[in-house]
């Protein structure tokens, strides 16, 4: 930050191999958008504005995944830029923590291939969407 404004960056993110990106913005804070998985697609997620709880879970059975699978939780914020990679074989989801949150998803798969490798599960199949008091 200086008299011109500020710069935010994630110099450690390797975006080689990604072929498209899309932005997701929920209509309100605490809105859950989940679960979306791919057997082959890899994603990179960053928060452009606001903050979000981003979660992912390894899928053991694509027709009836275990509801006891471990859910990995990450808080991403535009105030502290970072990139989270979701490897193939995982489902992911997010919840906006504040209003006006925008997430950017990069994908290593063209949309035609991603659409053929698309698996959706109910948003509460795994339910990590609560704030943990400390």
N, C-alpha and C positions, 0 to 999 in steps of 0.2 A: 504494500500500500504506500502510495506517495501522493503528491499533489495532483497527479494526473488521474488517479483512480487506483484500481487494484488488478492483479493478475492471479488467476487460480490455475493450477496445473497438476497433472499426474504424469510425471516424467517416466515412471516405472512401468506404465501400461504398454504392453506390446500389442499393437493393433494389426500386425501382419496377419494376413489370411482372412480378415473380416471383409465381407462383401456388401453389407447393407446395414443401415441403422434405422431405428424408429423411436419416437418419443411417446411416452405414456404420461398422461396427466389425469388424475382422478378428480371427481367433482367436489370432493370435500376431504377434510382431514379424517383420519381413522377409517377410511374406506379400504377394504381388502379386495385385491385382484389376485386370485390364485385358483388353482394350481395348474401350471402349464409345463409340459415336459416334452423332451425329444430324446430318442435313442442315439441320434447321430449329431445333432446340432450343438454347437458351442456358442455361448453368449458371454458378452462382457457388459456389465451394468455400471452406470455411474449416475449420480443425482446432479442435475443441472441447476435446479432451484429447490429450496426447501430441504426436507429430510424424510427418510423412509426406513422402515424396517423391511429388510429383504431377507427371505428365507429360502432354503433349498433342502431337498430330500432326495437321497438316492432311491431309485425305483427298482424294486426286486422282482416285481411281476407287473407287466404293463396292462394286464386285464383286471387284476385284483391286488394292488400293492398293499403291503403290510401297513396297517394303521399304527403300528408300534415303531416304525422306522425313525431313526434319529433325524431330528430337524436341526439344521444349522441356521443360526440367527445372526444377522449383521445389520448394524445401524449405519446407513450412509447419509452424508450431509453435504450440501453444497458449500457449507462453511469450512469443511475440511475435505477437500476433494480426494476421492479414491475410486478405484475400479475393482469390481468383484467379478471374477470369472466363474461361470456356471458350466461345468464340463458336460459332455454328452452323458446320457444315462440318468440325469437328474430332472426333477420338476422344480419349478421356482414360483415364487409369488411375492407380493409386496403389499405393504400398508403405508399410506401416507401418514406421516406423523404430524405434519402441519399443513395448513391450507396452501394452495399454490405450489405444490410439489410436482416437479417434472423429472421423470427418469428417462435416461437415454440407454437403449439396448442396441448393442452391436451384435451381428450374427455372422457366422462363417458360412452360412448356407443360403443360396438363393431362395426366394419366397416359394417358388414352385416345389422345390425339394423339401423345404421346411413344412409346407402344408401337407405333404404326403407322410411326414414324420411327426405329426401333431397329436399329442395326448393331453386330454383335459380331465381333471379330477375336481370334485366339489371343494369349495373354498374352505370348508371346515373338516376335510378329510384328516388333515393334521392341523391343529389349532394353536399355533404359536402367537396369535395376534392379540397379545395382551402386554401391557407395560409391566415390567418386573420391578417391584419396589425394592429399593436398596436401603 
